[in-house]
């Protein structure tokens, strides 16, 4: 066995008959269940694979693309070597394995001795072949035989299966073939929403109802198996066996057609809250509740010209249950005592941004607050940058979590984030997931979001203006300087680019978007009455008045930047008096003025 194991890693690999290009496994999970490896005939699932350039239907698991030319001292044939042979027409071939009698794939091992002519398919000849499946974090060994086991997905016992099952020796995790190929989403006849297959009920997608006493909506028994079908909108659970035992009671649904929030949004003016409530509008003004753009019809205060509300934000629920604080009800608030001139609003425990809008807080746990967007974000989404139908589940960084980086900003994941449940390669902060595909602020040419060299949104051959996107993308990759802050561009990070003008921008160097990455999720432009100046002051980002001097401390206002672009700090100005102050100076001056008034009183 040791000789067999070492043979897997020999350098004299068998060259496949066409040029192969490697691919991340970002394919549709529904296709991953149905697409098969040409060599071993097992489904691709979440396993990294290689695809033929000449024949796109020809796929190989990463291990099957690096098979040894021959096997020495094989347990089934120790006397002579077994040689790797191509099965030129595996689709119509009748060649079968002499051990399992299963049909061989496009490759198999054979003894060249005419008196022997032993033939073994890859599963019988190479027991170390392993696949990746979304049900488990480790690679799973393919097992054929009569082993007795309890399936980790459906929780039922299986024995004596001739079909392959999958096994993790490190975790003693088993999943049998049928559960491994279950549809990722289904529609039950008696439920209006799509149900999604999940193997982790401890995650946030199960919300507050993911306790150990959760019961199946069909049979009423307590859910004990890892795998369940659940409705992300209703907290509705069913056992895998209850959902799929009657083929007439359910219908498979493609993830691309399921009722999920599909990101990114169309552009920077798309309002997320209204989008989630199926009432999208666009604007250049900002709502006081969600701090997103607003356009008519909306509500405004007849006395306070700065106070605007979307119609949907005016009807926000007064209390909600949040998946990361399931033990208590959260209540809507419109103001918070922790707000100050230096740091307006409150810190959201979801995205860790400072937010000046409305939010939800726990009256029992005073320190838990989330802004409106983080409170209403769905537990699962898809994102175009990474397998359009890969489901990303909401998760939360904890103190004992291992270090993970966001795929967009390459910063440590903290607060609430999304992670791909299929291949676990894409991880995004909420704020990064919400970056729009395009931005139209600068001129008639929209800026396009560019993810990375491996996962790019610029996939079409020609864009709307007839430009060749592939050529333009290659040209953009040559640039290293942001056109706003003139700092270096880290091409591991997502950025915006205008191909027509050959320019690139950090995501947080673009007005109306910088609050998504750094700085505050704050409504700028509002008027504030202060005790140290006769006129109302307007809240502005410090970067917009860079170069001027503060009228209180005399220091210059400046850009705050790093290799990721601008960092926004708050400042105040009165254009009528040409008066400007830092946010910190405004806070200190107000506190000093208030202290003088109190002492004199």
RODO-914444 format. One record per residue (C-alpha): z, y, x; residue number from 1. Coordinates in steps of 0.001 Angstrom, whole numbers. Layout:
BEGIN
{rec {Z Y X} NUM}
...
// end
This chain:
BEGIN
{rec {0 0 0} 1}
{rec {738 2369 2895} 2}
{rec {-2741 1754 4260} 3}
{rec {-4201 2486 839} 4}
{rec {-2186 5661 527} 5}
{rec {-3237 6919 3940} 6}
{rec {-6872 6137 3174} 7}
{rec {-6796 8757 444} 8}
{rec {-6366 11490 3000} 9}
{rec {-8880 10422 5623} 10}
{rec {-11351 13045 6667} 11}
{rec {-14447 10926 6257} 12}
{rec {-14927 11844 2636} 13}
{rec {-17891 10728 608} 14}
{rec {-20339 13620 114} 15}
{rec {-21350 14052 -3495} 16}
{rec {-25082 14032 -4099} 17}
{rec {-25263 17721 -5092} 18}
{rec {-23615 20910 -3910} 19}
{rec {-20296 21420 -5654} 20}
{rec {-18512 24678 -6380} 21}
{rec {-14762 24689 -6924} 22}
{rec {-13297 26180 -10085} 23}
{rec {-9879 27137 -11328} 24}
{rec {-9111 25271 -14480} 25}
{rec {-9441 28198 -16872} 26}
{rec {-11572 26297 -19346} 27}
{rec {-10800 26182 -23027} 28}
{rec {-7878 23722 -23445} 29}
{rec {-9810 22201 -26343} 30}
{rec {-12647 21485 -23909} 31}
{rec {-10154 20189 -21342} 32}
{rec {-9251 17425 -23768} 33}
{rec {-12876 16443 -24381} 34}
{rec {-14547 17036 -21016} 35}
{rec {-14298 14027 -18703} 36}
{rec {-14495 13523 -14967} 37}
{rec {-17791 11834 -14137} 38}
{rec {-16166 9654 -11502} 39}
{rec {-12983 8276 -13106} 40}
{rec {-13973 8984 -16771} 41}
{rec {-10558 10536 -17529} 42}
{rec {-10296 13866 -19371} 43}
{rec {-10195 16999 -17226} 44}
{rec {-7086 18351 -19023} 45}
{rec {-5496 21079 -16821} 46}
{rec {-6510 19484 -13516} 47}
{rec {-8406 21636 -10994} 48}
{rec {-11993 20421 -10918} 49}
{rec {-15352 20926 -9284} 50}
{rec {-18624 21514 -11059} 51}
{rec {-22140 20731 -9918} 52}
{rec {-24370 23752 -9392} 53}
{rec {-27439 21760 -10346} 54}
{rec {-25897 20075 -13373} 55}
{rec {-23127 22027 -15116} 56}
{rec {-22150 18988 -17180} 57}
{rec {-21243 17077 -14029} 58}
{rec {-17497 17563 -13424} 59}
{rec {-15097 15998 -10941} 60}
{rec {-11326 16187 -10681} 61}
{rec {-10293 17732 -7366} 62}
{rec {-9121 14343 -6083} 63}
{rec {-12219 12561 -7310} 64}
{rec {-14367 15052 -5394} 65}
{rec {-12708 14001 -2109} 66}
{rec {-12771 10208 -2254} 67}
{rec {-12665 8125 966} 68}
{rec {-15923 6372 1886} 69}
{rec {-14233 3001 2143} 70}
{rec {-10903 1309 1527} 71}
{rec {-9459 -1096 4059} 72}
{rec {-6928 -3835 3283} 73}
{rec {-7012 -3230 -431} 74}
{rec {-4430 -5396 -2278} 75}
{rec {-7153 -6841 -4508} 76}
{rec {-9535 -7425 -1615} 77}
{rec {-7683 -7500 1743} 78}
{rec {-10259 -9409 3772} 79}
{rec {-13136 -6936 3677} 80}
{rec {-13653 -3238 3147} 81}
{rec {-14554 -1802 -241} 82}
{rec {-17265 850 -85} 83}
{rec {-17698 3833 -2381} 84}
{rec {-20917 3522 -4389} 85}
{rec {-22729 6017 -6602} 86}
{rec {-23551 4916 -10104} 87}
{rec {-26689 7007 -10554} 88}
{rec {-26869 6703 -14333} 89}
{rec {-23299 6108 -15495} 90}
{rec {-24099 7149 -19074} 91}
{rec {-26373 4161 -19698} 92}
{rec {-25069 1800 -17017} 93}
{rec {-23496 -1534 -17954} 94}
{rec {-21580 -1871 -14683} 95}
{rec {-17964 -2731 -15402} 96}
{rec {-14820 -3146 -13330} 97}
{rec {-14033 -6764 -12375} 98}
{rec {-10298 -6189 -12838} 99}
{rec {-9971 -4265 -16125} 100}
{rec {-13437 -4901 -17594} 101}
{rec {-13749 -1184 -18344} 102}
{rec {-17064 589 -17817} 103}
{rec {-17335 2261 -14405} 104}
{rec {-17966 5965 -14038} 105}
{rec {-20386 7678 -11694} 106}
{rec {-18519 6258 -8684} 107}
{rec {-16844 2918 -8011} 108}
{rec {-15868 734 -5071} 109}
{rec {-17819 -2398 -4182} 110}
{rec {-17772 -5200 -1667} 111}
{rec {-21156 -5463 57} 112}
{rec {-20726 -9184 748} 113}
{rec {-23359 -10890 -1422} 114}
{rec {-21021 -13833 -2003} 115}
{rec {-18333 -11528 -3350} 116}
{rec {-19856 -8434 -4989} 117}
{rec {-16426 -7275 -6238} 118}
{rec {-16528 -4025 -8174} 119}
{rec {-13497 -1855 -8976} 120}
{rec {-13449 1415 -10868} 121}
{rec {-11466 4321 -9441} 122}
{rec {-8320 3734 -11473} 123}
{rec {-8032 138 -10320} 124}
{rec {-8948 875 -6717} 125}
{rec {-6989 4121 -6232} 126}
{rec {-3665 4065 -8093} 127}
{rec {-2681 7400 -6535} 128}
{rec {-5119 9457 -8659} 129}
{rec {-3104 12023 -10596} 130}
{rec {-3975 14595 -13229} 131}
{rec {-2387 17821 -14460} 132}
{rec {-1522 18103 -18141} 133}
{rec {-22 21053 -19990} 134}
{rec {2856 18899 -21250} 135}
{rec {4438 18700 -17800} 136}
{rec {4763 20845 -14685} 137}
{rec {4058 18019 -12194} 138}
{rec {991 15880 -11653} 139}
{rec {955 12708 -13723} 140}
{rec {-8 9290 -12381} 141}
{rec {-2481 7292 -14447} 142}
{rec {-965 3956 -15505} 143}
{rec {-2801 984 -16947} 144}
{rec {-741 -2000 -17965} 145}
{rec {2008 -3313 -20174} 146}
{rec {4787 -878 -19271} 147}
{rec {7237 -65 -22061} 148}
{rec {8066 3621 -22391} 149}
{rec {9028 6380 -24804} 150}
{rec {6352 9067 -25044} 151}
{rec {7731 12448 -24064} 152}
{rec {5495 14188 -26607} 153}
{rec {5966 12285 -29860} 154}
{rec {9213 10468 -29010} 155}
{rec {7984 7013 -30076} 156}
{rec {8090 3835 -27988} 157}
{rec {4898 2239 -26693} 158}
{rec {4341 -1105 -25024} 159}
{rec {1437 -3197 -23835} 160}
{rec {-1196 -456 -23958} 161}
{rec {-4533 -1274 -22368} 162}
{rec {-5567 2394 -22489} 163}
{rec {-4334 4727 -19733} 164}
{rec {-975 6436 -20071} 165}
{rec {366 9185 -17845} 166}
{rec {3604 9100 -15868} 167}
{rec {5646 11445 -13637} 168}
{rec {7737 9382 -11246} 169}
{rec {9912 12361 -10269} 170}
{rec {10998 13117 -13847} 171}
{rec {10443 9746 -15532} 172}
{rec {8205 11546 -17998} 173}
{rec {5608 9553 -19962} 174}
{rec {2890 10621 -22345} 175}
{rec {465 8187 -23920} 176}
{rec {-3255 8790 -24233} 177}
{rec {-3378 9840 -27886} 178}
{rec {-662 12494 -27481} 179}
{rec {-2301 13758 -24289} 180}
{rec {-5506 14429 -26258} 181}
{rec {-3957 16000 -29349} 182}
{rec {-5639 19167 -30709} 183}
{rec {-3942 22293 -29405} 184}
{rec {-3944 23920 -32850} 185}
{rec {-4271 22538 -36364} 186}
{rec {-4292 23770 -39962} 187}
{rec {-2236 21785 -42482} 188}
{rec {-3395 21722 -46069} 189}
{rec {-38 22954 -47344} 190}
{rec {566 25756 -44801} 191}
{rec {-1409 29001 -44578} 192}
{rec {-1084 29700 -40831} 193}
{rec {-2274 27827 -37765} 194}
{rec {200 25452 -36122} 195}
{rec {266 25308 -32329} 196}
{rec {1194 22336 -30178} 197}
{rec {4064 23052 -27807} 198}
{rec {6001 20812 -25458} 199}
{rec {8864 23214 -24747} 200}
{rec {11081 24105 -27692} 201}
{rec {13550 25830 -25360} 202}
{rec {11083 28674 -24736} 203}
{rec {10869 31893 -26715} 204}
{rec {7991 30660 -28848} 205}
{rec {10531 28726 -30875} 206}
{rec {12457 31931 -31577} 207}
{rec {15935 31844 -33076} 208}
{rec {15273 28602 -34922} 209}
{rec {14868 26560 -31743} 210}
{rec {18378 25179 -31924} 211}
{rec {19113 21504 -31562} 212}
{rec {19457 21265 -35353} 213}
{rec {15889 22377 -36138} 214}
{rec {14325 20076 -38687} 215}
{rec {10813 18909 -39399} 216}
{rec {9383 20687 -42452} 217}
{rec {7688 17473 -43626} 218}
{rec {10188 14633 -43153} 219}
{rec {13383 16706 -42862} 220}
{rec {14628 14870 -39755} 221}
{rec {16055 16727 -36769} 222}
{rec {13485 17516 -34087} 223}
{rec {14369 15535 -30968} 224}
{rec {11059 15016 -29171} 225}
{rec {9671 17638 -26793} 226}
{rec {6338 17929 -28573} 227}
{rec {6085 19665 -31943} 228}
{rec {3588 21658 -33946} 229}
{rec {4944 25060 -34900} 230}
{rec {3879 28170 -36752} 231}
{rec {4389 31245 -34590} 232}
{rec {4751 33473 -37643} 233}
{rec {7072 31455 -39883} 234}
{rec {9246 29394 -37525} 235}
{rec {7803 26333 -39276} 236}
{rec {8121 23041 -37327} 237}
{rec {6667 19582 -37847} 238}
{rec {6802 16387 -35804} 239}
{rec {3563 15446 -34076} 240}
{rec {3464 12169 -35985} 241}
{rec {4204 13857 -39329} 242}
{rec {1439 16410 -38769} 243}
{rec {-1277 13999 -37618} 244}
{rec {-511 10605 -39196} 245}
{rec {-2781 11327 -42177} 246}
{rec {-6221 12479 -40908} 247}
{rec {-6974 13998 -44323} 248}
{rec {-3921 16311 -44269} 249}
{rec {-4868 18439 -41280} 250}
{rec {-7867 19975 -39578} 251}
{rec {-8165 20820 -35855} 252}
{rec {-8567 24542 -35131} 253}
{rec {-10125 25962 -31976} 254}
{rec {-7757 28333 -30185} 255}
{rec {-10451 31008 -30134} 256}
{rec {-10443 30920 -33953} 257}
{rec {-6672 30658 -34438} 258}
{rec {-4573 33567 -35696} 259}
{rec {-3325 34815 -32314} 260}
{rec {-3282 38285 -30808} 261}
{rec {-6231 38218 -28382} 262}
{rec {-5823 40695 -25527} 263}
{rec {-6858 43017 -23982} 264}
{rec {-7428 45704 -26592} 265}
{rec {-10864 47334 -26870} 266}
{rec {-9873 50596 -25146} 267}
{rec {-6910 52900 -24475} 268}
{rec {-6998 54416 -27978} 269}
{rec {-6418 51146 -29797} 270}
{rec {-2961 51166 -31335} 271}
{rec {-1098 47937 -30770} 272}
{rec {1393 48201 -33634} 273}
{rec {-1332 48869 -36173} 274}
{rec {-3476 46164 -34610} 275}
{rec {-689 43632 -35107} 276}
{rec {-352 44821 -38679} 277}
{rec {-4148 44550 -39148} 278}
{rec {-4706 48290 -39513} 279}
{rec {-6166 49585 -36234} 280}
{rec {-6826 53303 -35742} 281}
{rec {-7580 55584 -32794} 282}
{rec {-6228 58937 -31678} 283}
{rec {-5453 61417 -28914} 284}
{rec {-1999 62285 -30318} 285}
{rec {1075 60102 -29928} 286}
{rec {3365 58539 -32508} 287}
{rec {7071 59283 -32073} 288}
{rec {8062 55738 -32993} 289}
{rec {5833 53453 -30906} 290}
{rec {4594 56088 -28384} 291}
{rec {998 54952 -29008} 292}
{rec {-2035 56988 -30001} 293}
{rec {-2357 58179 -33568} 294}
{rec {-5069 59550 -35845} 295}
{rec {-5263 60482 -39543} 296}
{rec {-3907 59477 -41913} 297}
{rec {-374 59780 -40520} 298}
{rec {2932 61414 -41359} 299}
{rec {4031 64700 -39742} 300}
{rec {7086 66914 -40083} 301}
{rec {6410 70256 -41766} 302}
{rec {8964 71955 -39486} 303}
{rec {8597 70034 -36218} 304}
{rec {4925 70059 -35244} 305}
{rec {5547 67441 -32525} 306}
{rec {6934 64767 -34839} 307}
{rec {4219 62297 -35935} 308}
{rec {4404 58793 -37365} 309}
{rec {1836 56114 -38077} 310}
{rec {2006 55030 -41690} 311}
{rec {2987 51555 -40446} 312}
{rec {5689 52972 -38150} 313}
{rec {7115 54919 -41072} 314}
{rec {7613 51537 -42755} 315}
{rec {9038 49639 -39798} 316}
{rec {11510 46928 -40823} 317}
{rec {15066 48177 -40637} 318}
{rec {16271 44929 -39044} 319}
{rec {14628 42066 -37181} 320}
{rec {15442 38904 -35244} 321}
{rec {14196 38820 -31656} 322}
{rec {13546 35544 -29752} 323}
{rec {15534 36735 -26726} 324}
{rec {18559 37796 -28744} 325}
{rec {18659 35193 -31531} 326}
{rec {22441 35251 -31959} 327}
{rec {22502 38682 -33630} 328}
{rec {20377 40844 -35914} 329}
{rec {18735 43905 -34336} 330}
{rec {18716 47191 -36228} 331}
{rec {16183 50034 -36015} 332}
{rec {17316 53256 -34363} 333}
{rec {15476 56562 -33950} 334}
{rec {17727 58291 -31401} 335}
{rec {19955 57095 -28577} 336}
{rec {22934 58859 -26951} 337}
{rec {21860 57761 -23450} 338}
{rec {18825 60073 -23553} 339}
{rec {18920 62984 -21105} 340}
{rec {16623 65726 -19856} 341}
{rec {16127 63813 -16602} 342}
{rec {15572 60447 -18254} 343}
{rec {14481 60860 -21873} 344}
{rec {15004 57942 -24238} 345}
{rec {16473 54540 -23399} 346}
{rec {15688 51597 -21132} 347}
{rec {13964 48767 -22982} 348}
{rec {15375 45328 -22140} 349}
{rec {11944 43834 -22770} 350}
{rec {9637 45743 -20398} 351}
{rec {12405 47680 -18547} 352}
{rec {10501 50917 -19204} 353}
{rec {12197 54121 -20191} 354}
{rec {11084 54789 -23774} 355}
{rec {11548 57922 -25878} 356}
{rec {10383 56305 -29105} 357}
{rec {12151 54252 -31735} 358}
{rec {13731 50931 -30889} 359}
{rec {15890 48078 -32053} 360}
{rec {19440 47478 -30854} 361}
{rec {22252 45005 -31373} 362}
{rec {25342 46500 -32945} 363}
{rec {27465 43706 -31459} 364}
{rec {25972 43756 -27948} 365}
{rec {25620 47493 -27424} 366}
{rec {23636 47150 -24202} 367}
{rec {20684 45240 -25749} 368}
{rec {17793 47490 -26818} 369}
{rec {14046 46917 -27117} 370}
{rec {11301 49393 -27964} 371}
{rec {9102 48940 -31019} 372}
{rec {6207 47325 -29145} 373}
{rec {8351 44770 -27284} 374}
{rec {10208 44041 -30505} 375}
{rec {7003 43250 -32396} 376}
{rec {5004 41500 -29657} 377}
{rec {4111 37984 -30803} 378}
{rec {5605 35002 -28945} 379}
{rec {2143 33765 -27924} 380}
{rec {-1171 35453 -27049} 381}
{rec {-4456 34801 -25293} 382}
{rec {-5975 37013 -22582} 383}
{rec {-9639 37367 -21715} 384}
{rec {-9016 37487 -17973} 385}
{rec {-7967 33869 -17788} 386}
{rec {-9523 31186 -19954} 387}
{rec {-10036 33084 -23209} 388}
{rec {-8424 30287 -25182} 389}
{rec {-5524 29481 -22863} 390}
{rec {-2337 30288 -24760} 391}
{rec {167 32496 -22961} 392}
{rec {3744 32046 -24158} 393}
{rec {6419 34709 -23964} 394}
{rec {9151 34078 -21426} 395}
{rec {11967 36043 -19857} 396}
{rec {13131 36388 -16272} 397}
{rec {16739 35393 -15714} 398}
{rec {19055 35787 -12740} 399}
{rec {18636 32126 -11768} 400}
{rec {14845 32107 -12200} 401}
{rec {12654 31397 -9182} 402}
{rec {10632 34326 -7836} 403}
{rec {7342 34853 -9664} 404}
{rec {4688 37550 -9374} 405}
{rec {2681 39252 -12072} 406}
{rec {-1022 38409 -11731} 407}
{rec {-1949 42015 -12557} 408}
{rec {361 44271 -10524} 409}
{rec {1598 41640 -8008} 410}
{rec {5162 42814 -8596} 411}
{rec {8064 40539 -9384} 412}
{rec {8242 39399 -12984} 413}
{rec {11197 40862 -14833} 414}
{rec {12150 41394 -18423} 415}
{rec {9740 39840 -20909} 416}
{rec {6461 38422 -19624} 417}
{rec {3714 36011 -20642} 418}
{rec {2817 32790 -18821} 419}
{rec {-122 30448 -19332} 420}
{rec {1152 27218 -20864} 421}
{rec {-1973 25296 -19939} 422}
{rec {-2246 25749 -16167} 423}
{rec {666 28116 -15376} 424}
{rec {-1591 30182 -13106} 425}
{rec {-1577 33457 -15056} 426}
{rec {1639 35424 -15494} 427}
{rec {1663 38955 -16925} 428}
{rec {4227 41612 -17673} 429}
{rec {3954 42770 -21281} 430}
{rec {2788 46179 -20065} 431}
{rec {67 44588 -17901} 432}
{rec {-1153 42345 -20709} 433}
{rec {-1651 45461 -22848} 434}
{rec {-4027 47223 -20447} 435}
{rec {-7294 47820 -22360} 436}
{rec {-10650 46435 -21269} 437}
{rec {-12138 49915 -20908} 438}
{rec {-11090 53549 -20691} 439}
{rec {-13218 56536 -21729} 440}
{rec {-11127 59449 -20482} 441}
{rec {-13148 60778 -17526} 442}
{rec {-16772 60990 -18686} 443}
{rec {-19397 59284 -20791} 444}
{rec {-19282 56231 -18544} 445}
{rec {-16317 54036 -19506} 446}
{rec {-14036 52714 -16801} 447}
{rec {-13862 48942 -16882} 448}
{rec {-10827 46843 -16123} 449}
{rec {-11439 44643 -13100} 450}
{rec {-8971 41819 -12703} 451}
{rec {-9678 40042 -9394} 452}
{rec {-12442 38240 -7537} 453}
{rec {-11379 34992 -9184} 454}
{rec {-10787 36210 -12733} 455}
{rec {-12864 39177 -13831} 456}
{rec {-13638 40669 -17189} 457}
{rec {-17032 41775 -15891} 458}
{rec {-18766 38510 -16615} 459}
{rec {-21905 39543 -18446} 460}
{rec {-25174 39939 -16612} 461}
{rec {-25880 43356 -18122} 462}
{rec {-23524 45819 -19725} 463}
{rec {-24189 48086 -22685} 464}
{rec {-26113 50583 -20531} 465}
{rec {-28378 47888 -19087} 466}
{rec {-26699 47852 -15680} 467}
{rec {-26386 44655 -13693} 468}
{rec {-22651 43937 -13788} 469}
{rec {-22635 41279 -11074} 470}
{rec {-24276 43556 -8523} 471}
{rec {-22023 46463 -9482} 472}
{rec {-18945 44284 -9246} 473}
{rec {-19839 43264 -5690} 474}
{rec {-20329 46928 -4762} 475}
{rec {-16962 47876 -6255} 476}
{rec {-15251 45205 -4178} 477}
{rec {-16280 47131 -1037} 478}
{rec {-14195 50156 -2040} 479}
{rec {-10644 50539 -750} 480}
{rec {-9575 54040 -1852} 481}
{rec {-8405 55239 -5276} 482}
{rec {-10389 58324 -6336} 483}
{rec {-7298 60014 -7811} 484}
{rec {-4451 59538 -5327} 485}
{rec {-6690 58660 -2345} 486}
{rec {-4354 55825 -1435} 487}
{rec {-5476 52351 -427} 488}
{rec {-6465 49886 -3133} 489}
{rec {-4874 46439 -3052} 490}
{rec {-7670 44271 -4474} 491}
{rec {-5171 41591 -5454} 492}
{rec {-4135 44019 -8187} 493}
{rec {-6123 44820 -11288} 494}
{rec {-7818 48214 -11311} 495}
{rec {-10375 50304 -13195} 496}
{rec {-13804 51126 -11842} 497}
{rec {-16840 53127 -12851} 498}
{rec {-19926 51390 -11501} 499}
{rec {-22328 54242 -12268} 500}
{rec {-20291 56713 -10212} 501}
{rec {-19127 54171 -7642} 502}
{rec {-15439 55000 -8139} 503}
{rec {-12242 52989 -8452} 504}
{rec {-8802 53872 -9804} 505}
{rec {-5324 52414 -9768} 506}
{rec {-4295 51531 -13302} 507}
{rec {-1371 53937 -13130} 508}
{rec {-3483 56792 -11751} 509}
{rec {-5360 57084 -15045} 510}
{rec {-3970 59533 -17621} 511}
{rec {-2753 57874 -20830} 512}
{rec {-2421 54538 -19009} 513}
{rec {61 55283 -16227} 514}
{rec {2994 54822 -18591} 515}
{rec {1984 51163 -18918} 516}
{rec {2552 50392 -15248} 517}
{rec {5025 52906 -13777} 518}
{rec {6968 55895 -14993} 519}
{rec {8169 56250 -18537} 520}
{rec {6872 55201 -21911} 521}
{rec {7613 58730 -22976} 522}
{rec {5888 61107 -25378} 523}
{rec {4909 64075 -23203} 524}
{rec {4074 67463 -24686} 525}
{rec {7132 67724 -26923} 526}
{rec {9148 70949 -26989} 527}
{rec {12790 70952 -25889} 528}
{rec {15342 73732 -26439} 529}
{rec {17565 74291 -23398} 530}
{rec {20540 76524 -22735} 531}
{rec {19329 77881 -19383} 532}
{rec {15990 79336 -20547} 533}
{rec {15173 81543 -23517} 534}
{rec {11921 79784 -24477} 535}
{rec {11461 76132 -25440} 536}
{rec {10273 73984 -22523} 537}
{rec {7503 71396 -22719} 538}
{rec {8077 67907 -21313} 539}
{rec {5324 67068 -18768} 540}
{rec {4726 64483 -16007} 541}
{rec {5679 65963 -12655} 542}
{rec {2344 64901 -11172} 543}
{rec {492 67317 -13482} 544}
{rec {2222 70339 -11925} 545}
{rec {2110 69106 -8350} 546}
{rec {2142 71949 -5810} 547}
{rec {4208 74392 -7883} 548}
{rec {7821 75158 -7003} 549}
{rec {10833 74410 -9192} 550}
{rec {12421 77631 -10435} 551}
{rec {15910 76163 -10005} 552}
{rec {15864 74325 -6659} 553}
{rec {12690 75897 -5132} 554}
{rec {11383 72493 -4037} 555}
{rec {7740 71586 -4666} 556}
{rec {6657 69303 -7437} 557}
{rec {4740 66407 -5956} 558}
{rec {2893 63215 -6621} 559}
{rec {5117 60172 -6400} 560}
{rec {2949 57299 -5276} 561}
{rec {2832 54006 -3446} 562}
{rec {23 51533 -2818} 563}
{rec {-126 50949 -6565} 564}
{rec {-881 54566 -7476} 565}
{rec {1080 57389 -9067} 566}
{rec {4670 57126 -10178} 567}
{rec {5510 59570 -12940} 568}
{rec {8729 61585 -13142} 569}
{rec {9638 64000 -15889} 570}
{rec {9502 67782 -15507} 571}
{rec {9553 70779 -17859} 572}
{rec {7467 73928 -18007} 573}
{rec {7105 77114 -20025} 574}
{rec {3510 78303 -19681} 575}
{rec {4385 81569 -21378} 576}
{rec {6840 82528 -18608} 577}
{rec {5224 80483 -15840} 578}
{rec {8564 78683 -15543} 579}
{rec {8880 75089 -14274} 580}
{rec {11851 72829 -13436} 581}
{rec {12430 69247 -12325} 582}
{rec {13913 66928 -14908} 583}
{rec {16930 66346 -12685} 584}
{rec {17427 70098 -12216} 585}
{rec {17124 70642 -15966} 586}
{rec {19850 68066 -16618} 587}
{rec {22218 69521 -14037} 588}
{rec {21665 73090 -15239} 589}
{rec {22263 72101 -18881} 590}
{rec {25464 70256 -17971} 591}
{rec {26674 73227 -15930} 592}
{rec {25868 75675 -18735} 593}
{rec {27632 73476 -21286} 594}
{rec {30700 73231 -19054} 595}
{rec {30854 77037 -18708} 596}
{rec {30600 77457 -22489} 597}
{rec {33345 74875 -23097} 598}
{rec {35661 76439 -20537} 599}
{rec {35150 79934 -21930} 600}
{rec {35821 78616 -25441} 601}
// end
